[in-house]
Amino acid sequence: MADRDAWLYNLTRELIQGMGFTLVDAREARRDGRRLLQFYIDDPKGVSVEDCAGVSRELSYLLDAEPEFDDGYVLEVSSPGLDHDLRREREYRHFSGRRARLVVRGAEARGGAVVGTIVTAEDDSVVLDADDGERLTLPVSDIVRARLVIEDL
């Protein structure tokens, strides 16, 4: 499904950027036997329900013109949320400066997880300033699960 998600992301990114938002992620899934298309958009000033509705409307025009979706789909547009799951290098890059909890292969000495601030992501690796003061470079392929940490705002 990763290739399908990448295709969906590339198909819609320019439209969403043209509306002034960052496309954080695009996912295709199945729910109750129906095709579900999920889009996570972000903006430094925040994302409102009206923003999501506007992006949803424009995405519908684009997606309805694609023969790939002739059999229908359910469309969801939302902000990534305060505790967004991180799956791709671009998501780590987008959320640099934010704290995250990563479950990492080979991190048994840390209880299997590490918490810290995302510095950057490049070359299929994430650079993290761990809360214990250590700077770690972790291959994305070694990250089993990652999620932003909700902090007092």
C-alpha positions in Angstrom: 0.0 0.0 0.0 3.0 2.3 0.4 3.3 2.7 -3.3 -0.3 3.6 -3.6 0.1 6.1 -0.7 3.1 7.7 -2.5 1.1 7.9 -5.7 -1.9 9.6 -3.9 0.5 12.0 -2.1 2.1 13.0 -5.4 -1.2 13.4 -7.2 -2.6 15.8 -4.6 0.4 17.6 -3.1 0.6 20.5 -5.6 -3.2 21.3 -5.3 -2.9 21.4 -1.5 0.2 23.5 -1.5 -1.5 25.8 -3.9 -4.2 26.3 -1.3 -1.5 27.4 1.3 -1.2 24.1 3.2 1.4 21.4 3.7 0.3 17.9 2.8 1.8 15.9 5.7 0.5 12.5 4.6 -1.9 10.8 2.3 -3.2 7.3 2.9 -5.4 4.8 1.2 -7.2 2.2 3.3 -10.3 0.1 3.4 -13.0 0.6 6.0 -16.2 -1.5 6.0 -15.3 -2.6 2.5 -15.1 0.9 1.1 -12.1 2.8 -0.2 -11.0 5.4 2.3 -8.7 8.3 1.3 -7.2 10.2 4.2 -5.3 13.4 3.9 -3.5 15.2 6.7 -2.8 18.9 6.1 -0.9 21.4 8.2 -0.3 25.1 8.5 1.8 27.1 11.0 -1.3 29.1 12.0 -3.3 25.9 12.5 -6.0 24.1 10.5 -9.7 24.8 11.0 -12.7 22.7 10.2 -13.4 25.2 7.4 -9.9 24.7 6.0 -10.5 20.9 5.9 -13.9 21.4 4.2 -12.3 23.7 1.5 -9.5 21.3 0.8 -11.9 18.4 0.8 -14.0 20.2 -1.8 -11.0 20.9 -4.1 -9.7 17.3 -3.7 -13.1 15.9 -4.7 -12.8 17.8 -8.0 -9.4 16.4 -8.6 -10.1 12.8 -7.5 -13.4 12.6 -9.3 -11.5 13.3 -12.6 -9.3 10.2 -12.0 -10.6 7.0 -13.5 -8.8 5.2 -10.7 -11.6 6.3 -8.4 -14.6 5.6 -10.6 -15.8 2.9 -8.1 -16.1 5.6 -5.4 -14.3 6.5 -2.2 -14.8 8.1 1.2 -12.7 11.2 1.7 -11.3 12.4 5.0 -9.3 15.6 5.4 -7.9 16.6 8.8 -5.0 18.2 10.7 -2.3 15.7 11.7 -3.3 16.2 15.4 -1.1 16.8 18.4 0.0 13.1 18.6 0.3 12.3 14.9 1.8 8.9 14.0 5.1 9.4 12.1 5.6 7.0 9.2 7.7 8.6 6.6 10.9 10.6 6.4 9.1 13.7 5.2 6.8 13.6 8.3 9.9 13.6 10.6 11.3 16.5 8.6 8.0 18.5 8.8 7.8 18.0 12.6 11.5 18.9 13.3 11.7 20.7 16.6 8.8 18.6 18.1 9.2 15.9 20.7 8.4 12.3 19.7 8.4 8.9 21.2 10.0 6.3 18.9 9.9 2.5 19.4 13.2 1.4 17.9 14.6 -2.1 17.0 17.8 -2.6 19.1 16.8 -0.1 21.8 16.2 -2.7 24.5 18.6 -0.9 26.8 16.2 2.0 26.7 13.1 -0.1 27.2 12.6 -0.4 23.4 11.7 3.3 23.1 13.4 6.6 23.0 11.8 10.1 23.6 13.4 13.3 22.3 13.3 16.2 20.0 13.4 15.6 16.2 16.3 17.5 14.8 16.0 16.5 11.1 15.5 13.6 8.8 17.6 12.9 5.7 19.1 9.9 3.9 16.5 7.5 5.3 17.5 8.4 8.9 16.1 10.5 11.7 18.3 12.6 13.9 16.9 12.9 17.4 18.1 14.7 20.5 17.1 12.2 23.1 15.8 13.4 26.5 18.9 11.8 28.1 21.1 14.3 26.2 22.4 11.9 23.6 22.1 12.8 19.9 20.9 9.7 17.9 20.8 9.0 14.2 18.2 6.3 13.7 17.5 4.5 10.3 13.8 5.0 9.5 13.7 1.2 8.8 14.6 0.5 12.4 11.7 2.6 13.7 8.9 0.3 14.6 6.4 3.0 15.7 6.7 6.7 16.3 4.3 9.3 17.6 4.5 13.0 18.4 4.4 13.7 22.1 1.6 15.9 23.3 3.1 18.8 25.2 1.6 21.6 27.2 1.0 24.4 24.7 
